[in-house]
């Protein structure tokens, strides 16, 4: 575990491979998640938390060091020369196990390790849950960046069309075929298109900057760009089950927050057992050696003493510790039930959103967007031949722009619904 965490930290500090560092290639959804899992700030903090929990387990399993005492003294007003072997210098030594034996026999050490081991597992599952929750944010931000680039492309296309329309109307005005009012209308559309292009470019840059931060970059790398795997991807997620009940069952099997609370319940139970074991007295066996002089006349002949001492739980019965541990157990059990209910709500909400969004997205991809573009092109041809008015041309172009915006919003709704279902189930649903 320590080697794994150390390797993660080293890789994070060393940075990504050259392609990711320099932004030489567009970032897909899979690549964004890979970078996030490797160097996302919150996941690095979670790694450090796991390392701390692993250290707590080591501490909990440590056996107390024995205590050694040495002393040397001198007796006052005593003349050792009056008898053979006498001495006024006393020496003593002692060793005690600091309740190490008692700790093992009473089961306290084992229970402490059980509590720490459960806490370590909860930390690992907590990291997995952070990856699940924050992964949704990364996916959402990548989607915003891809949609932002798509919107920028649409805005640039609209800007070009508006410029061409203005040129066409200006030529017809010069030829006396249209009025100055038509030129003004075309100019207004051109200015609106310029404004929209500027806004789209700014939004795209902001979306990329937010994504780069989530991926652990101090600033947006030069050449940082996103792919189009989401906006061009098929709207057909691989559902985890054939029914809501099956999806809910899979979610309860794979949600790390529910698993973490299950481990927390185990930790709390072990903590309750440990608090109850505190009433078992700790005993301290010790071995003592002392002497002051030698022989029968010595003040203290060489003496070896084996002793045992214990703490008596007469006043403090550890009722507060037991009550606190039991309250913690109750809290964890209720929290687990709460998350179980929350999973049901999350799954139902995500499935409902996905059901509606997938149909709308498929309809937009399959027919509506293409027909809006076709209608715009036909009206433009009619205007060039004098068979349609400028108002009809501008209306067709606005309708197409509105359809494009609706398409982007539909894609956003669809992929957000997919990501919400992934977050609700703890599974990856993209084919």
N, C-alpha and C positions, 0 to 999 in steps of 0.2 A: 504493500500500500504506500509506504513512504517513498519507495523508488518510483512508483507510478506518479505520485503527486509532484515529486521533484522533477520528473521528466516533463510533466505538463507545464510547470513553471518555467523551466529552461526554454522550452519551445516557445512559450508566450513571450519571454524576454528576448529571445533570439529573433522573433518576428516570423512572418509567413514566408513561403517560397517566393522567388522573384516575381512570378506571374501575379501573385496576390498582392505583394508589396507594391509593385509598380502600377497595378491596375491595368496590365497589358491585355487582359481579356475580360469580356463582360461576365458579371457574376450571376450565376443561375441560382435557383432556390436551393439546390443541393449544396452548392459551393458556399452560399451564404450561411447555411446551417453548420457546415463543417468549420468555417472560420469562427463562427460564434461559439461553437462548443470548445474550440481550442483556446480562444483568447478573449472571449466576452468578459468584461470586468466583473459582472455579478457571479459568473461561474468560477472565476479565479478566486473570488472571495469565498464561495462555497467550498472550493478545494481546500482552502486554508482552514475553514471550519471543520472539515473532515479530518484534516491533520491534527487539529486540536483535540477532537473527540478520540482519535486513535491514541494520542498521548494520555488522555484521561483514562483509557482502558489500561495502558501500561502502568499508570500510577495506581489504579485500583487493584491491580494484581501484584503489586510490589509487596514483598515480605519485609516486615520491620527489621531494621538492623539491630543487633544485640548492643547492649549498653555496657561499657567497661568502665570501672572506677578504680583508681589507684590513690592511695593516701600514705603519707609518711608524717609522723609527729614525734614529739619528745615530751616525756613526763617531767614535770617540775618537782622540785624538793624531793628528788629520789636519787640515792647514791647507788649506782649499779655495782660498785666495787665491793660491796659488803657481802655479795654471794656469787657463787660460780654460775656462769651462764646468764646472769642477769644483764638487762640492758634498759636504758631509759628511752630508747628509740623504738617507736611502734610503726609497724608497716601493715597495710591491709590491701587487699584486692578483691574485686567482686565483678560478676558478670550476670546480667539478666537479659531475657529474650524480648523485652518490651512488648509482651503480650502476643508475640508472633504465634506461639503454639495455641494459645487461647483463641486467637483470631481464626485460625484454620479449623480447630475442632468445633467451634460454635457455628461455623458456616458463614460468618460475617464477610470474610474475604471473598468467598464464592458469590455471595449475593451482591457485594459491591461490584464485582466483575460482571455479573449479569446485568446490573443497572448500566454500567459503562458500555458494555457490549451492545445493549439495546440502543443506547444513545448514539453510538457510532453508526449503527445501521440506520437509525432515524436521520442522521446527518447525511448519509449517502442517499437515502430516499428523498431527503429535502433538496439535495442538489438536483436529482432527477426531476423533482417537481418544479424547481426553479427553471430548469431547462425546458420543461413543458410550457410553463406560463410565459417565460420570456421568449421562448421560441415562437409563440404566437405573435408577439410584438415584432420580432425580426421578420417573420413572414409577411405581416401586415405592412411593415415599412418597405420591404422589398417590393410588394405589390404596388404601393403608392409610387415608388420610384419608377417601376415599369409603366404604370398607367400615366405617370407624369411625362415620361419620354414619349409615349404614344400620343398624349394630348399635345405635346410640343410639335410632333410631326403633323398632327391634324391642323394645328394653328398655323404652322408654316405653309401647309398646303392651302389653307383658307386665305392666308396672306397673299400667296401667289395668284390664286384665283381672283381675289379682289383687285389686285394690281392689273391683271389682264383685263378684267371687266372694265376698270377705269380707263385703260388705254383704248379699249374697243368703243366705249361710250364717248370718249373724247374725240376719236376719229369720226364717229357718226355726227357728233355735234359740229365739228369743223365742216363736215359735208352738208350740214343743215338738216340732217335727218331726225335729230332729237333736240329737245329743249335744254336750256341751262339747268333746269330743275333735275333732269336725269343725271347730269354731270355731278350735281351736288349730292344726289343720293348715292352715286357710285363712290364719290369721295368719302362720304360718311362711312360706307361699308369698308373702304380701304383703311380708314383711321381706326375703326373698331377692330379690324383684323390685326393691325399693328399692335394695338393695346393688348389684345388677347395673346398674341405671340410673346410679348414681353412678360406678361403674367405667367404664361405657361413655362417660359424659360426659367423664371425665378422659382416657381414651384418645383420644377424638376431639380434644380440645384439644391434647394432646401431638403427635398426628399432624399437625395444622395448623401447630403451631409448628416442627416439623422441616421441613415442606414450605416454609414461609416462609423459613427459613434457606437452604435449597438454592436458592431463587429469588433470593437476594441481598438480602433484607430484614434490617435490623438487629433488628427485632422484629416480631411478628405484627401486621399492620395491623388497625385496627378494622374490623369487618365482613368480615374475611377468611373466605371460604367456598369450598367446592369444589362442582363440579357432580356429576351422577350419570351421566355418559356411559359410564363403565366398568361400573358395576353394572347399568345398564339396557341396555348395548350388546349387540349380537348376538354369539354365540360362534362366529364364522366368520371367522377371519383369512385374509387373502389371501396364500397361500404363494408364495414367490418362484419355485418350480419344481415340476414334476410328479413328481420323483423326488429321492431323497437326493443322487444324483450331481449333478443340476442345481442343487439348493440349495447344495451344497458348491462348485460352480463359481461361482455367483453370489457366495457369501461371499468366495471368494478374489479376486474382481474388485472387491469393494466394501469389504473390511475395510481401514480406514486404517492400522492398526498394521502389517499386512503390506506395504502400499505404502510406509510410512515406513521399514521395514527394507530394502526394495528401494533406496530413495534412500540410506540409510545405507551400503549396500554400494557404491554408486556414489561416495559421498563418500570411503569408505575406499580405494577403488582410486585415486582422484585423489590422496589423501594419500600412497599408496605411490609413485606417479609423482613427486610433489613431493619426497619424501624422497630419492629416487634422483637427482633433478636437483640436489640440494644439493652433489654432488661436482663439478659444473661450476663452475669458479672465477668469482666475480664480478669484473668489471673496472670500473675507475673512470677514464674519460677526464677530463682536466683541462686548463684553459687558464690560463697564468700570465704575468703581466706584472711586470717589475721594472726599476728604474733607480736610480742614485745619481750624479747629475751628467749632463752632456751632452758630446757630442763625443768625439774620439779619446782624450783624456786622462782621461775620466770613469772613476771606479772601476768603475761598472757602467753601461754605456751602456743606453739603452732596449732591453729584450729581451723578446720574446714566445716563450713555450715551450709546446708542446703535448706532454702527457705522458699516459701510461696506466699504471695500477697494478692489480694483481690479487692476490687471496688464493690461496695455493697449498695445496691439500688434502693436505699431506704427512703430518701427524700425525693429524688428525681426519678419518676417511673416512666419517663419519656412519653408521656401521654400526648404532649404537644406534637412531638415528631411523628407519632403514629397517626394522629388526626390530620396533620398536614399531608402525609403520604396518602391517606385514604381520600382526602379531598382532591388531590392531584389525580388519583386513579379515576374518581368519578368524573372529573373534568375531561380526561382523555377519552373515556367511554362515551360521554355525551358528544364530544367533538367528532368522534368517529361516526356516530349516528347522524350528526349534522351533515358531514361530508357525503355520506351515503345518500341522504336526501338531496343534497346539492347536485350530485352526479345525475340523479334522475331528472332534475330540472334542467341541467345543462344539456343532457342528451336530447330531451324532448324539444327544447328551444332550438338547438342546432339542426336537428332533423327537419323541423318545420321550416326553418329559414332556408335550408338547402333544397328542400322539395320545391319551393316556389322559385328560388333564384336559378336553379339549374334549367328549369323550363324556359324562363325568360332569356337566359344567356344562349341557350341552344337556338331559340327563335331568332335572336338578334344575329348570331353568327351565320345561321343557315339561309336567311332570306331578307330580313328587314333592311340591314345595312346595305346590302348589294342593290336592292331595289331603290333605295333613296339616292344612291350614287347614280344609278341609271336614269332616274327621273331628272336629276340635276343636269346631267350631260345632254339629255334630249331637249330640255328647255333651253339650254345654252345654244344648241344647234338651231333651234327655232328662232331664237333672238337674232343670231347672226344672219339668218335668212329673212328676218323681218316678220316672222310668223308669230312672235311672242313679244310681249312688252317687257320693259326693264323691270317693272314691278314683279312680273311673273318670274323673271330670272333671279332677282334678288331673293324673292320668297323661296324659290327652289334651293338656292344656296343656303339660306338660313335654315330651311327644313333639314337639309343634309347635315349641317353643323349641329343642329339639335339632336339629330339621330345619332351622330358620332358621340356626343356627350352622353346621351342616354345609353349608348353601347358601353362606354367606359364605366358608367355608374352601375350598369348591369353586371359587367365583369367584376367590378369591385364587390358588389353584393354577393355574387356567386363564390368568389374565392374567400371572402371573409366568412361565409357560411361553412365552407370546407375547412378553413383553419379553426373555426369555432368547434366543429365536430371533432377535429383532431385533438384539440385541447380538451374537449369533454371526454374523449375516450382514451387519450394517451397513446394513440396509434397514428401512424402515417397512412393517409388514405390516397395519396397521389399515385396513379399507376406508373 
